[in-house]
Amino acid sequence: MMNKICIIGVGLIGGSFAAGLKKSNQVETIVGFGRNESNLIKARELNVIDEYILDISKALADTDLVLIATPVNSFKLVLEMIKPHVTEKMIVTDVGSTKTSVVDMARQVFGVVPENFIPAHPIAGKEQSGVEAADANLFNNKRVIITPEVNANTQSVATVSGLWEAIGAKVEIMNTNKHDDLLAMTSHLPHMLAFGLMDYLISNDSDACDYAAGGFKDFSRIASSDAVMWRDICINNPEQIVKHIEGYQKSLDNIANLIKNNQPEALEKLFSDAKSARDGWLKD
């Protein structure tokens, strides 16, 4: 059991990580740190954290592990803030949705990527944000990808992996480039499609949503996700996201051409193949 963990950014993901650790009895004390004291008070009232401290030097004193769970664009400032207080025994990790940019920020701040800096990304979430949405079971049977650099301390990697596994996650080790490419396809692209769909509808007819049924509600659900977080993801993984948006446009062009050229058999095969692929994924 760890003695003390500090969560910087006690929102949905940071709060769910803390709640999961408390539920599984993995740490003695969980301290919250952030700019919004009212949010930290709420986190304490919800028993997500044990206490909060607004002085970073005190928040990190005798801390075994610090988790950065703020928007990705803030990471460099957060790393600069904690740098004077990071010790060799303190593990620094994160939950950012992009990893190459996070590693680059660590290198800029520290000169090299510290051995005790272990980047991670839990592939889980909700469209709701904030500590009120924190859920101790959020990571049950969900993948968490850890992207350690080659110089990473093996015990630190094992410790971070063990904490995620203790709260129900399935841990996988991956390099940063592969992570950013895969997540651009499976997470970032779907969010761009949902945001784009809503933008398309409201730009063409502000009343269109009034006539939407269940399928539209299901597809557009993730457009309710946090705008600041997704802005930062786009800024920090631009090449991969744009690559897959352009690739998806080719798929839409193909469907449009099949429709324009009256090719029902080809359309049915495309839809049938897509259905089979999704049905198979749901069974896994």
LUMKOL-360277 format. One record per residue (C-alpha): residue in three letters; residue number from 1; x, z, y. Coordinates in steps of 0.02 Angstrom, whole numbers. Layout:
N
PT  resn  resi       u       w       v
PT   ALA   NUM       X       Z       Y
...
This chain:
284
PT  resn  resi       u       w       v
PT   MET     1       0       0       0
PT   MET     2      62     -43     175
PT   ASN     3      72      91     306
PT   LYS     4      23      -9     461
PT   ILE     5     -34    -185     503
PT   CYS     6     -66    -254     677
PT   ILE     7    -194    -392     704
PT   ILE     8    -169    -492     864
PT   GLY     9    -335    -577     896
PT   VAL    10    -475    -483     808
PT   GLY    11    -603    -622     791
PT   LEU    12    -685    -702     640
PT   ILE    13    -527    -737     539
PT   GLY    14    -419    -592     597
PT   GLY    15    -567    -475     581
PT   SER    16    -612    -538     407
PT   PHE    17    -432    -517     351
PT   ALA    18    -434    -338     416
PT   ALA    19    -603    -302     338
PT   GLY    20    -546    -371     171
PT   LEU    21    -389    -264     172
PT   LYS    22    -491    -109     212
PT   LYS    23    -614    -148      74
PT   SER    24    -475    -173     -54
PT   ASN    25    -378     -20      10
PT   GLN    26    -218    -116      47
PT   VAL    27    -162     -28     206
PT   GLU    28    -166     145     283
PT   THR    29    -194      93     464
PT   ILE    30    -250     -70     544
PT   VAL    31    -218     -84     730
PT   GLY    32    -300    -215     839
PT   PHE    33    -218    -293     991
PT   GLY    34    -290    -417    1116
PT   ARG    35    -334    -453    1297
PT   ASN    36    -519    -412    1281
PT   GLU    37    -540    -224    1266
PT   SER    38    -729    -237    1242
PT   ASN    39    -699    -347    1090
PT   LEU    40    -576    -220    1020
PT   ILE    41    -700     -79    1049
PT   LYS    42    -830    -180     953
PT   ALA    43    -705    -210     812
PT   ARG    44    -674     -24     798
PT   GLU    45    -860      16     803
PT   LEU    46    -887    -108     661
PT   ASN    47    -746     -22     563
PT   VAL    48    -649    -184     556
PT   ILE    49    -497     -96     629
PT   ASP    50    -448      87     633
PT   GLU    51    -388      87     813
PT   TYR    52    -336     -27     954
PT   ILE    53    -186     -18    1070
PT   LEU    54    -166    -118    1230
PT   ASP    55      22     -92    1244
PT   ILE    56     109    -216    1128
PT   SER    57     265    -109    1107
PT   LYS    58     158      36    1045
PT   ALA    59      45     -78     942
PT   LEU    60     197    -145     847
PT   ALA    61     290      20     829
PT   ASP    62     323      55     644
PT   THR    63     218     -96     596
PT   ASP    64     248    -173     425
PT   LEU    65     159    -336     462
PT   VAL    66      85    -423     614
PT   LEU    67     -47    -558     594
PT   ILE    68     -69    -681     737
PT   ALA    69    -251    -740     738
PT   THR    70    -268    -813     912
PT   PRO    71    -298    -998     957
PT   VAL    72    -147   -1103     910
PT   ASN    73    -105   -1151    1088
PT   SER    74     -74    -968    1127
PT   PHE    75      51    -942     986
PT   LYS    76     207    -974    1088
PT   LEU    77     156    -846    1219
PT   VAL    78     112    -722    1081
PT   LEU    79     280    -748     995
PT   GLU    80     370    -725    1160
PT   MET    81     272    -565    1189
PT   ILE    82     312    -489    1020
PT   LYS    83     493    -551    1007
PT   PRO    84     573    -396    1085
PT   HIS    85     480    -284     963
PT   VAL    86     503    -380     800
PT   THR    87     620    -296     677
PT   GLU    88     703    -365     521
PT   LYS    89     582    -265     413
PT   MET    90     426    -326     505
PT   ILE    91     337    -476     430
PT   VAL    92     258    -596     554
PT   THR    93     122    -712     490
PT   ASP    94     -24    -810     558
PT   VAL    95    -187    -898     514
PT   GLY    96    -167   -1056     618
PT   SER    97    -249   -1217     561
PT   THR    98     -93   -1319     601
PT   LYS    99      76   -1272     532
PT   THR   100     210   -1392     594
PT   SER   101     173   -1348     775
PT   VAL   102     172   -1162     735
PT   VAL   103     342   -1172     652
PT   ASP   104     408   -1272     800
PT   MET   105     347   -1137     920
PT   ALA   106     434   -1003     818
PT   ARG   107     595   -1104     824
PT   GLN   108     580   -1125    1012
PT   VAL   109     553    -940    1041
PT   PHE   110     678    -867     918
PT   GLY   111     807   -1007     915
PT   VAL   112     783   -1020     726
PT   VAL   113     632    -987     618
PT   PRO   114     653    -803     570
PT   GLU   115     666    -763     385
PT   ASN   116     521    -642     402
PT   PHE   117     405    -770     484
PT   ILE   118     284    -829     350
PT   PRO   119     155    -956     412
PT   ALA   120     -13    -958     322
PT   HIS   121    -182   -1042     336
PT   PRO   122    -341    -979     251
PT   ILE   123    -459   -1124     216
PT   ALA   124    -617   -1028     253
PT   GLY   125    -729    -995     400
PT   LYS   126    -901    -999     477
PT   GLU   127    -978   -1092     622
PT   GLN   128   -1000    -922     705
PT   SER   129    -852    -846     795
PT   GLY   130    -804    -672     854
PT   VAL   131    -778    -506     767
PT   GLU   132    -966    -486     743
PT   ALA   133    -955    -625     613
PT   ALA   134    -810    -543     519
PT   ASP   135    -840    -533     332
PT   ALA   136    -734    -438     206
PT   ASN   137    -783    -565      72
PT   LEU   138    -748    -721     176
PT   PHE   139    -592    -768      77
PT   ASN   140    -659    -737     -98
PT   ASN   141    -609    -886    -207
PT   LYS   142    -549    -981     -53
PT   ARG   143    -379   -1064     -41
PT   VAL   144    -245    -994      72
PT   ILE   145     -97   -1109     101
PT   ILE   146      70   -1028     140
PT   THR   147     205   -1140     215
PT   PRO   148     369   -1044     214
PT   GLU   149     527   -1125     279
PT   VAL   150     675   -1144     162
PT   ASN   151     759    -990     235
PT   ALA   152     606    -879     214
PT   ASN   153     632    -708     136
PT   THR   154     561    -717     -39
PT   GLN   155     497    -538     -35
PT   SER   156     406    -572     128
PT   VAL   157     325    -726      51
PT   ALA   158     273    -621     -99
PT   THR   159     202    -485      13
PT   VAL   160      97    -606     116
PT   SER   161      37    -692     -43
PT   GLY   162      -6    -525    -121
PT   LEU   163    -113    -470      27
PT   TRP   164    -214    -630      24
PT   GLU   165    -236    -619    -164
PT   ALA   166    -292    -438    -147
PT   ILE   167    -439    -494     -38
PT   GLY   168    -491    -628    -162
PT   ALA   169    -399    -784    -103
PT   LYS   170    -311    -915    -209
PT   VAL   171    -136    -938    -136
PT   GLU   172     -42   -1102    -137
PT   ILE   173     132   -1140     -70
PT   MET   174     152   -1305      24
PT   ASN   175     266   -1384     154
PT   THR   176     204   -1398     332
PT   ASN   177     190   -1588     339
PT   LYS   178      85   -1600     182
PT   HIS   179     -26   -1459     244
PT   ASP   180     -58   -1542     412
PT   ASP   181     -98   -1710     332
PT   LEU   182    -216   -1638     201
PT   LEU   183    -307   -1526     325
PT   ALA   184    -324   -1669     448
PT   MET   185    -426   -1760     314
PT   THR   186    -526   -1618     239
PT   SER   187    -556   -1504     388
PT   HIS   188    -505   -1579     555
PT   LEU   189    -585   -1750     526
PT   PRO   190    -756   -1679     473
PT   HIS   191    -760   -1572     629
PT   MET   192    -719   -1723     737
PT   LEU   193    -862   -1818     653
PT   ALA   194    -984   -1676     684
PT   PHE   195    -932   -1656     865
PT   GLY   196    -936   -1845     886
PT   LEU   197   -1110   -1859     810
PT   MET   198   -1180   -1729     929
PT   ASP   199   -1095   -1815    1076
PT   TYR   200   -1165   -1983    1021
PT   LEU   201   -1342   -1917    1007
PT   ILE   202   -1348   -1823    1171
PT   SER   203   -1267   -1970    1260
PT   ASN   204   -1397   -2092    1194
PT   ASP   205   -1554   -1986    1193
PT   SER   206   -1558   -1802    1239
PT   ASP   207   -1720   -1782    1139
PT   ALA   208   -1650   -1856     978
PT   CYS   209   -1613   -1687     899
PT   ASP   210   -1797   -1642     909
PT   TYR   211   -1829   -1771     773
PT   ALA   212   -1685   -1725     659
PT   ALA   213   -1720   -1656     485
PT   GLY   214   -1621   -1553     359
PT   GLY   215   -1487   -1682     325
PT   PHE   216   -1440   -1689     508
PT   LYS   217   -1438   -1499     517
PT   ASP   218   -1321   -1489     367
PT   PHE   219   -1204   -1624     430
PT   SER   220   -1195   -1561     608
PT   ARG   221   -1176   -1376     565
PT   ILE   222    -990   -1368     601
PT   ALA   223   -1017   -1437     776
PT   SER   224   -1065   -1256     816
PT   SER   225    -884   -1205     786
PT   ASP   226    -776   -1129     922
PT   ALA   227    -732   -1262    1051
PT   VAL   228    -568   -1182    1109
PT   MET   229    -502   -1166     931
PT   TRP   230    -540   -1348     892
PT   ARG   231    -468   -1407    1057
PT   ASP   232    -306   -1321    1009
PT   ILE   233    -306   -1394     834
PT   CYS   234    -322   -1570     905
PT   ILE   235    -180   -1540    1028
PT   ASN   236     -67   -1471     892
PT   ASN   237    -101   -1599     754
PT   PRO   238    -134   -1759     853
PT   GLU   239     -46   -1890     746
PT   GLN   240    -127   -1840     583
PT   ILE   241    -301   -1818     657
PT   VAL   242    -296   -1985     748
PT   LYS   243    -228   -2071     592
PT   HIS   244    -376   -2012     488
PT   ILE   245    -505   -2046     625
PT   GLU   246    -442   -2226     629
PT   GLY   247    -444   -2233     438
PT   TYR   248    -623   -2170     436
PT   GLN   249    -672   -2301     566
PT   LYS   250    -617   -2433     441
PT   SER   251    -734   -2357     312
PT   LEU   252    -878   -2363     437
PT   ASP   253    -834   -2543     479
PT   ASN   254    -841   -2585     295
PT   ILE   255   -1015   -2508     278
PT   ALA   256   -1074   -2597     434
PT   ASN   257   -1013   -2764     365
PT   LEU   258   -1100   -2735     199
PT   ILE   259   -1262   -2700     291
PT   LYS   260   -1244   -2849     409
PT   ASN   261   -1202   -2966     264
PT   ASN   262   -1349   -2904     160
PT   GLN   263   -1249   -2842      10
PT   PRO   264   -1362   -2712     -73
PT   GLU   265   -1264   -2704    -236
PT   ALA   266   -1101   -2663    -146
PT   LEU   267   -1189   -2534     -38
PT   GLU   268   -1266   -2451    -190
PT   LYS   269   -1098   -2445    -280
PT   LEU   270   -1014   -2368    -128
PT   PHE   271   -1150   -2237    -110
PT   SER   272   -1152   -2203    -298
PT   ASP   273    -963   -2182    -305
PT   ALA   274    -970   -2063    -157
PT   LYS   275   -1110   -1962    -238
PT   SER   276   -1014   -1949    -402
PT   ALA   277    -856   -1893    -313
PT   ARG   278    -950   -1757    -216
PT   ASP   279   -1049   -1699    -368
PT   GLY   280    -887   -1684    -466
PT   TRP   281    -807   -1584    -326
PT   LEU   282    -954   -1463    -320
PT   LYS   283    -935   -1429    -507
PT   ASP   284    -751   -1381    -491
